[in-house]
């Protein structure tokens, strides 16, 4: 069933991921919001988010959309850009931010949040800057400037980011029924629940499930980069929850498959460590094996690395991991230059034939770690290996899998 769900959502996931990875400018308010969402969801972001930021100066930053765009990524900008950003923000402080035509950043949630992130994180920002923005948001609530629910929640999130002394002053509730929320608002509110969980008004697990339900019933809106990111993150999380459910079952193969399917989440978490400690990189197949070994030890008592196989075609080799009690072999591969989908498939076909001669083993799980997405059709690779002839029950996992 989970395979069917993953297949049914693959087209939407691919389209959303492609749209997120092609921002009109890097950054703009939508891609800045998407960057933060991927960051807080601990998902690998599109390659475009690793490109150098476009140049910004005081003149460009006088426009509030640009101020918001660079606010989302203020920590990645140069000291000169940060100084220009503050100058532009101080100019914003001198303007009327509640004009009669409502043409202001404070009425545009992704711009308000971007500016709030900038004020909260810019090294040269002062308490006066944060106090002014918090006061402006509070004025907006008093004057009922935030007319719809999504705008109200976004404003509350922005207020929380910049008002450390009164962060508990505005109550929020996670009891809002997700079934009653319009799809575009649901996607946005669910994104906010991940970015600023302290001001969440929806339960992310319930919202992810509702987004998946609506995806299976029809298309989802992806009108801009921020919305496409929200769709992608919600669906990935929903499908991963369903895939991980077998961990609770007695089937050890299902447990291993679920752990492999979530391997990218584990890797991503190692990239962001507390107190500016060095991240733990995954540079090659040996790194993949080390991490997978640690994960398996958490779930199985007897994990044996590098067991020798019986001779095959005159040669013996080592398997990556053997779970003797579960009668299961686990093989880990990592794609790289000159080792794409076809080459990995050929290697694993040989491994399957070799491992079939291993005594007291019934199952083989193949993890293909593909961080650069060199596998052009991961679903086909998984299916072909699973359907390969032989006595072993073969399960293949390409991770991360976007198609």
N, C-alpha and C positions, 0 to 999 in steps of 0.2 A: 504493500500500500504506500509506504513512504517513497519508494522508487517512482510510483505513478505520480505522486504529488510533486516530487522534484522535477520530473519530466514535464508535467503540466505547467509548471511555473517557469521553466527554463527560458522560454521565449521572452516573457516579461522581464526576467532577471537580466538577460542579455541586453535587451533594448534599454533598460534603465541604466545598466552599467556603462554602456556605450555613450548614452546621453550625458551621464555624470562626467565621463572622461573627456568630453569635448566642450568645455566651458567657452563662452563667448570671449572671455578674458580671464587671465589667471594672475590675481584673483578678481572676481566680481562678487557682489553680495551672495548670489546663489551658490557659487562654488566655494566661497568661504564658509557658508553654512554647511554645505556638504562635507567639507574638510573636517569641521568640528564633529559632525555626526559620525563619520567613519572612525574618527579618533576615539570617541566615547563608546562606540559600539565594538571597538577592538576588531575591526575588519580591515583587510588590506585595501588601501585606496587605489584608485586608478593611477597609472603612471604619470598622467598630466599633473597630479598634485605634487609630484616630486621635481617638477621643472622649476627653474629659477623664477622668482616673482618678477613681474614687469616693473619697470621703473616708475617711481612716484616722486612727486615734488610738492612743494607747498601750494602751487597753483592748481595742480590736479586734485589735491586733497580738499580743496575748498568746496567741492561738490560732495554732498552727504553720501551718495551711493559709493563713491570712491573711498570716503572716510570709513564707511562700514566694511567695505571689501578688505581693506588693509587692517582694520580692527580685528577681524577674525584671526589674522596671522601676524599680529603685531610682534610676537616673540621671535618671528623668523625674519623680521626686517632689520635693516642696518640702523645704527645709532642716528644717522642723519635723517632717515625716514621717520624714525620715532620722534625726533625733535620736530620735524615738519608736521607730523600727525597731531601733536599736541597744539602747535600753533593753529592748525586748521580747526581743531576742536574748540579752542578758545574763541575763535571767530564765530563758531556755531553758537556758543553761549550768548553772543550778543544779538542773536536773531530772535524773531518771534517764531516759536516752534509750533504754535497752534493757530495757523492762519485759517481764515474762513473757508478757503478752497480745500483744506486738508491735504495740501501738497507739501508734506513735511515728513522727514525720516521717522518721526515718532508715530506716524500712522501706518508705517510700512514695517511689519514685524521683522523681516530679515535684515533690514537696515538698522532698526533699533537695537537688535541683538548684537549685530556686528560692532556698533559703536560702543555698546556696553562692554563687550569683550575687550575692546581696545582700551577703554578707560580703566577697566579692572586690571589689565595685565601690562600696560605700557610702563616701563621702568621710570619714566619721567613724569608720569601722571601724579597729581597731588590730591589730597583729601578734598580740596575745594572743587576739583573737577568731578569727582565721584559724588560729592554732596549735591552739586548742581543738577546732575543727570537724575539722581534719585529723587530730588525735589520736583523736577519736571515730570517724572513719571507719576509721582504722588498727586501732582496737580491734575494730570490727565485722568486719574481715577475719580478725583473729586468732581471734576467738570464733565464726567461721563464721555470723555473723548474716545475711549476704546469701546466701540459700539458692538462688536461681535465677540463671541467667546474665545476664538483663537487669538484675537488681538489682545484681549484681557490677559490670557495666560502668557503670551509672549512678553507683555509689559511687566507682569509679575516676575517672570524669569530674569528680564533685564534688571529690574529693581534688585533682585536677590544678588546678582553679580556685582553690583556697585555699592550696595548698602550693607556693609558688614556689621554695623551696629544695631540694625533693626531687621535682621533677616527673618525673624519669626513673627513679624508684625502682620503679615498677610497670609491668612490661612489658605490651604489648598486641600483638596480631597481627591483620593483615587477611586472614589465610588461612582464616578460619572459613567453611565452605561454606554459602552462602545457601540452597541447596536443602534443607538439613536443618533449617532454623529454622522454627518455627511462625510463622504469618502475623503475629499480633499482636506477637510478639517481633521479627520481622524489621523491621516498620515502626518500632518503637521504636528498635532498634539502628541502623537507617539514619538516623533523626533525630539520634541522638547522634553519629553519624559526621560529620554536618554541623556540629553545634553545637560539639563538642569533637573535632576530627579527630585530635588528638594521642593520644586513647585509643580510636580506632576499632578495632572487631574485625570489620568487614565492609567490603568495597570498595563505595563508594556507587554506582558505575556498575553493578556486578553486582547489587547489591541493588535498584536502581531497575528494572533489567530483570526481575528475579524478581517484583517487585511487579506490574509491568505484565502479566507472564505469568499471574499468579494472577487479576488483574482480568479478563483475557479469558476465563478458565476459570470464573469465578464472582464472587460479590460479595466485597468487602473489609470488614473490621470497621471501624466508625466509632462506637465506643461512647462516646467523649467528645471534647472539643475537641482535646486533644493528639493523639489517634489520628487524627481527621479531618484535622488539619493534616499529619500524617505521610503519610497516604494521598495527599493533594493534592500535596504537594511531590514525592513519589516519582514519581507519574504524570506530572506536568508535566515533570520533568527527563527521564524516560524517553522521552516522546513528542518532546521537543525534540531529544534526541540523534538520534532517528531522522529527524526532519525536517531536521536540520542535516547529515545524512550526504551529501545531494546536493552539498554544497560541494566535496567531493572529486572529483566527477564533472566531465566536460567541458562539461556543459550550462550555459551562463551564466545562463539564466532560472532554472534550479533553484538556482543559487548565490544569485541576488538574492532569490528567494522565501525561501530558508533564512535569509538575513541579516535580512529583514523579519520573519520569524517570531520571531526572537530579539531584536528591537529593544528590547523591554521590559527584557530583562536588561541591555542596554547602558545604558539610561536609569537603571535602579535603581542600577547601580554608581556612577553619577555623583553620586548623592545622599549617599553616604558617603565622605568624603574624609579623608585623613590630616591630622593636626595641626590639627584643628578648622577646616579651610579651608571657605569657603562652598561649598555644594552648587551644582551646575549645574542650574537648573530648566528644565523643558520646559513653557512657558506657552502656546505657540500653534503654529500650523502652520509659521511661519518657523523656530522652534527645531527642529521635527522635520526640516525640510529641511536645515538646517545639519548636524545630527548624521548624517543619512542620507548626505549628501555626503561627510563624513569617512569613514564606513564604506565607501562604494563606492570611494573612492580607495585604500583598502588592498587591494582585490581586482581593480580594473580600471585599466588604464593611461590610458585616454582617457575621462574623465567630463566631459560638457559640460552645465553648468546653464543653465536659462532660454533654450533655443533657441526661435526663433520657428516657429510652425506655419504652413502655408499657410492662406489665407483659408477660413473655413467660415461659411456663412450671412451673408456680408458682413463677418465679423470675423476677425482674426488674434489669436493668443494665444501665450503662452509655455508650454512644457512644463517640468516640474521638472528632469528629467535625461534626457540622451540618451547611450547607449553606442553610438557609431557602428559600431565593429568588431563588436559583438554584435547590431547591428540591433534594439536594444531601447530602449524609452521607459519611464521610471519616474515615476509620479505619486504624490505623498504628500498625504494628507488627515489632518486631526485633527478628531475630533468635538468639539462644544461645544454650549452652549445654542442651540437652534433649528437645530442641524445634527446630527440623529440619523441613524438607519439609512436612512430613506426619503429624506431630503435628500441624503445622501452618494451613495446609489445613483443618484438623478436626475442629480447633477453628473457622476458618472463615466460614465453612459450617454452624456451629451453629449460628454464628453472622448473616449470610445472612437470615436464617429463622427468627431470632429475629427481625432484622431490617425491614423485610417485613411488620411487624405489625405497624411500625411507620407511623403516618398519614402525608399526604402531602409530601411524599418523593417518588421519582421515581428512583433514581440512588444511587449506592454504589460504591465507589472507595476504593480499598484495597491496601495499600502500605506495602510490605514486605521488610524491610530493612535487607539485608543479607551480611554484610561486611566480614564475615568469609567464605562465599560461602558454607553454609551448605545445601542449596537447590541443590540437584543433578541434577534436571531437571526443571529449572525455567519456561521454555516455557510450559511444561505440566501443571504446577501449575497454570499459568496464564490462559491457555485455559480451564482447568477444572472448575475453579471458574467462568470464564466468561460464560461458558455454563451451569452453575448450574440452576436448575429449580426454578421457582418463579417469582413473578411479577416485582422484581427489575431488572434494567439494571445494571449488575455487571461488573466492570473493575478492573483487578488486575495488579499490577506492582511489579515485583521482581527487586530490585536495590541493588547493581550493578548486571547486568545480563550479563554473559559471554557466555551462551549457549542458 
